[in-house]
C-alpha cells in the first residue's frame, strides 16, 4: 500500500517522476535479462566441459591402445 502512494507521489511530480519510474523499470528488466543470460552461459559452459571430458577420455583410450599395440610387437 505504501509503495502505491510513493508511486503516485512520483507520478504527480510530473515528467521527471515518470522518467524516474521508467528508468527504474528498465533497470529491473535489464538486470533480469542479464541474470538469465548469465545462467544460460553457465549452462553452455557446463555442456562444453562435459564434452571436453568425453574427448579427453577418448584420447586417453586411444593412447592406451597405441601403447598396447607397440608393446605387443
C-alpha positions, 0 to 999 in steps of 0.5 A: 500500500505504501509503495502505491502512494510513493508511486503516485507521489512520483507520478504527480511530480510530473515528467521527471517522476515518470522518467524516474519510474521508467528508468527504474523499470528498465533497470529491473528488466535489464538486470533480469535479462542479464541474470538469465543470460548469465545462467544460460552461459553457465549452462553452455559452459557446463555442456562444453566441459562435459564434452571436453571430458568425453574427448579427453577420455577418448584420447586417453583410450586411444593412447592406451591402445597405441601403447598396447599395440607397440608393446605387443610387437 
